[in-house]
Amino acid sequence: MKAGLLDMAGSLAEAVVQIAGKLLACAQSLPGPLIERRRRLTEAEMTDIRRVFRSSLAHDNIRVVEGIEGLFSTSDRPFVLGDTVYSKNCDATRESEKLVH
C-alpha cells in the first residue's frame, strides 16, 4: 500500500511540474523580449528520431527552441517539456546523441 501511495504521489508531482512548465512556456511566448523561437525538426534530426523511436512518437509535433528562452535558459543542458526540446546551445540539437537522449 505504501508503494502504491508513493507511486500516486509521484504521478501527481509529475503532473504539477508539467502544468507549471507549460504555463511558464505560454507566459514566456507572449510578445516581448522572451518571444519563443520554435522550429520543426530538420530532415537529419527526423531521421535520427525515427531510427530510435520508430513510430512511437508524433514526429511532426516535435518542436525545438534554440537559444535563450527566459527561465528555461538557467541550465546549459537541453531538456524536453511535452513535445518541445529546449536547447540553449544551438549545436546541441544537431548532435544525434543529445537530441535522441
TIZAGU-706597 format. One line per field, with one value per residue: residue in three letters; x, y, z of N, C-alpha, C in turn. Coordinates in steps of 0.1 Angstrom, whole numbers. Atoms other than C-alpha are relative to their C-alpha. Example, Ala and Ser with C-alpha at 12.3 -4.5 7.8 and 13.67 -1.06 7.14 Angstrom:
residues 2
kolgu: ALA SER $
n_east: 9 -9 $
n_north: -12 -11 $
n_up: 0 0 $
ca_east: 123 137 $
ca_north: -45 -11 $
ca_up: 78 71 $
c_east: 9 -8 $
c_north: 12 11 $
c_up: 0 8 $
END
This chain:
residues 101
kolgu: MET LYS ALA GLY LEU LEU ASP MET ALA GLY SER LEU ALA GLU ALA VAL VAL GLN ILE ALA GLY LYS LEU LEU ALA CYS ALA GLN SER LEU PRO GLY PRO LEU ILE GLU ARG ARG ARG ARG LEU THR GLU ALA GLU MET THR ASP ILE ARG ARG VAL PHE ARG SER SER LEU ALA HIS ASP ASN ILE ARG VAL VAL GLU GLY ILE GLU GLY LEU PHE SER THR SER ASP ARG PRO PHE VAL LEU GLY ASP THR VAL TYR SER LYS ASN CYS ASP ALA THR ARG GLU SER GLU LYS LEU VAL HIS $
n_east: 8 -9 -5 11 2 -11 1 10 -5 -10 7 6 -11 -4 10 -1 -12 4 9 -7 -10 8 5 -12 -3 11 -3 -12 1 8 -9 -9 -13 -2 8 -5 -4 2 -2 2 -12 -6 1 -10 4 12 -6 -5 11 8 -9 1 13 9 13 6 1 7 -12 3 3 -12 -6 -12 -2 -15 -4 5 15 5 -3 -5 -14 -8 -9 -6 4 12 10 12 13 11 -5 -9 -13 -6 -15 -7 -11 5 -6 4 10 -5 -8 9 0 7 14 8 1 $
n_north: -12 -11 -2 -6 -14 -7 -1 -10 -13 -3 -4 -13 -10 -1 -8 -14 -6 -1 -11 -12 -2 -4 -13 -8 -1 -9 -14 -4 -1 -12 -10 -7 5 14 7 14 3 14 5 14 7 1 13 8 3 8 14 5 3 12 11 5 1 5 -7 -2 -14 -8 -7 -13 -9 -4 -13 -3 -14 -2 -13 -4 1 -3 8 13 -1 0 11 1 13 0 8 1 -3 4 3 -11 1 -13 2 -13 0 4 12 12 8 6 12 11 5 -9 -1 12 2 $
n_up: 0 0 14 9 -3 5 15 3 -3 11 12 -2 1 14 7 -4 7 14 1 -3 11 12 -3 1 15 6 -5 7 14 3 7 -9 1 -1 10 2 14 2 14 2 2 13 5 -6 -13 1 3 -12 -9 5 -2 -14 -5 10 1 -13 -3 10 4 5 -11 -8 3 -6 -3 -2 -5 -14 -1 -13 -11 4 4 -12 1 13 5 7 -6 8 -7 10 13 4 -5 -3 1 -1 9 13 5 -7 6 13 -4 -2 -14 -9 4 -3 -15 $
ca_east: 0 29 44 11 7 42 36 4 22 50 25 7 40 49 16 20 55 42 14 36 62 35 21 56 62 29 38 73 60 39 52 81 117 111 94 97 116 102 112 104 129 153 153 185 171 138 159 177 145 127 157 154 118 102 65 61 64 43 74 56 46 81 95 129 136 172 189 180 144 137 137 143 178 190 207 231 216 189 156 122 88 59 68 92 130 146 183 203 232 221 246 232 202 223 242 222 231 218 187 176 185 $
ca_north: 0 23 18 25 58 68 60 81 110 108 109 138 157 150 164 195 201 195 220 246 242 246 277 292 284 301 332 334 331 363 392 410 401 365 355 318 306 272 252 219 191 191 161 148 151 135 105 101 103 77 54 52 57 44 53 57 95 120 133 162 176 179 214 227 260 272 300 319 312 330 309 278 290 288 255 248 213 207 193 183 196 178 178 207 204 234 238 269 258 256 229 205 196 188 161 129 116 146 150 114 113 $
ca_up: 0 8 -26 -43 -24 -32 -69 -69 -52 -78 -106 -91 -87 -123 -135 -114 -129 -164 -159 -143 -171 -198 -181 -179 -216 -225 -204 -220 -255 -252 -274 -259 -251 -245 -278 -283 -313 -322 -353 -367 -368 -397 -420 -405 -370 -381 -395 -362 -342 -364 -362 -324 -317 -349 -349 -311 -313 -332 -351 -368 -334 -320 -319 -310 -292 -296 -278 -246 -235 -203 -172 -192 -200 -164 -173 -201 -205 -231 -218 -231 -219 -236 -273 -272 -269 -252 -261 -250 -272 -309 -317 -291 -311 -342 -323 -326 -292 -274 -294 -291 -254 $
c_east: 9 6 -10 -2 11 0 -10 5 10 -7 -7 11 4 -10 0 12 -3 -9 7 10 -7 -5 11 4 -10 3 12 -2 -9 10 8 14 2 -9 6 3 -1 2 -3 13 5 -2 10 -4 -12 5 5 -11 -8 8 -1 -14 -11 -13 -6 -1 -8 11 -3 -4 12 5 13 1 15 2 -6 -15 -4 6 5 14 9 10 5 -5 -13 -10 -13 -12 -11 7 10 14 6 15 6 11 -6 6 -5 -11 4 9 -10 -2 -9 -15 -9 -1 -11 $
c_north: 13 3 6 15 8 2 10 14 4 4 13 11 2 8 14 7 2 12 13 4 5 14 10 2 9 15 6 2 12 10 8 -6 -15 -8 -13 -3 -15 -3 -15 -7 0 -15 -10 -4 -9 -15 -6 -4 -13 -12 -6 -3 -6 8 3 15 6 10 14 10 5 13 2 15 2 14 2 0 3 -9 -14 0 0 -12 -1 -13 1 -9 0 2 -3 -4 10 -2 14 -2 14 0 -6 -12 -13 -8 -6 -12 -11 -5 8 2 -12 -3 8 $
c_up: 0 -13 -9 3 -5 -15 -4 3 -10 -13 1 -1 -14 -8 4 -7 -14 -2 2 -11 -12 2 -1 -15 -7 4 -8 -15 -4 -7 10 -1 1 -10 -3 -14 -2 -15 0 -1 -14 -5 6 14 0 -3 13 10 -4 2 14 4 -9 -1 14 4 -12 -5 -5 11 8 -5 8 2 3 5 14 0 14 11 -4 -4 12 0 -14 -7 -8 8 -8 10 -10 -13 -5 7 2 0 -1 -11 -13 -5 7 -7 -13 3 3 14 9 -3 3 15 6 $
END
